[in-house]
Amino acid sequence: MEVSPSVPALRLRLASPVAGEEELEAIRRVLASGQLTNGPETARFEEEFARYHEVAHGIAMANGTVALAAIYLALGLGPGDEVIVPSLTFVSSVTSIVHVGATPVFAEIDPVTYNLDPDDVVRRISPRTKAVLAVHHGGQPAALDKLQEVTDEAGIHLIEDAAEAHGAVYQGKPVGGWGIAGMFSFTPTKNITMGEGGMVTTNDARVAAQLRLLRNHGQSALYRHETLGWNWRLSDIQAAMGRVQLTRLPGIIEAKRKKASWMEDRLRSVDGVRTPRVLGGAEHTYMLYTLWVDSQRDAVLERLLADGIEGRIYFPPVHRQPLFMGLGISLPVTDEVAGHILSVPFHSRLVEEELEDVASSLTRAAQLTQRPQSADVR
Ligand SMILES: *Cc1c(COP(=O)(O)O)cnc(C)c1O
């Protein structure tokens, strides 16, 4: 991500991937084997990732965006079909729907968890609705039990955008297996990464088979093309690295949970800044640490950047992007949330002094910008 020239060098970055000798060793093994794609590393990564998330099938993909498009295609979604999505997400949760010719329909989010509001989802269901895409914002599972009830009742698919939520759990069950299919991404800001990469999880053998065809030119055997497909494969080099990354995941999540509880204690007495709230039954994995700033969020962000601490808005709402602005969509809760959220550095390698650095910068910024409480949606 480019930093504008007026911003001083950032001392603390939002993300910092953990990778070392073990990954290099795994990559060397693939290079020595001579099989760089379509090989055993991909198959093992799929099995291990699926087992970790307690689902029957893992289908590795080139990235999370095409993984989503592949899910829609595997389910037969296309022109005339609607998919309900939140707007406070990465743009490709939505553009992947457009790419297959279907129509995204935005629903509001819960202003505490930033995840889909199941009651608003119900209001957006039409005879054309075929699926609901539940995004797990920053690693916090959406209200999957309620969303499952809603989609079961309507006879439509629940799909999970778990791009940010590897290893997250809701009511004792990992994300990725709640709906017909779940998607994960491995770009460098996520909790584990191979630079690029994606994964679909599903318990449905037919969907899994369809996804395998779609990602490899529709081939059922060499040069036998059953259906219209793409090259959406992950390489064995990435898969080998992914297998090592997966072994690091429990440690990364545990480290982040400890930091989250440290920050909660530290910021409790700071007026104007509220720490993330975790939904009952949810086990958050803190890919993001998203604060709620009561007033003058942009001034607080500027203060942080001036202190050399990276901060970012995850995400400027998709319905406000030039791409979708012409549609005149109104989402007041989402807009309100987008005006208060601020994600701060929260990678697994931050030491206590660095967390303190973030906390004291926030404290100073909040003191400078504090105003009498205005009414908000929380
Ligand atoms: C990262 C991300 C994606 C896209 O994944 P890529 O691997 O970058 O294509 C989609 N949705 C969400 C919520 C993400 O965070």
The ligand as a Gaussian input file, in Angstrom:
#p B3LYP/6-31G(d) Opt

LIG

0 1
 C       -8.823000      -9.846000       1.254000
 C      -10.291000      -9.909000       1.093000
 C      -10.895000     -10.362000      -0.092000
 C      -10.131000     -10.637000      -1.363000
 O       -9.178000     -11.615000      -1.304000
 P       -7.966000     -11.574000      -2.370000
 O       -7.189000     -12.805000      -2.032000
 O       -7.208000     -10.308000      -2.132000
 O       -8.533000     -11.626000      -3.729000
 C      -12.279000     -10.488000      -0.131000
 N      -13.033000     -10.176000       0.931000
 C      -12.497000      -9.708000       2.072000
 C      -13.397000      -9.382000       3.221000
 C      -11.109000      -9.530000       2.185000
 O      -10.588000      -9.035000       3.304000

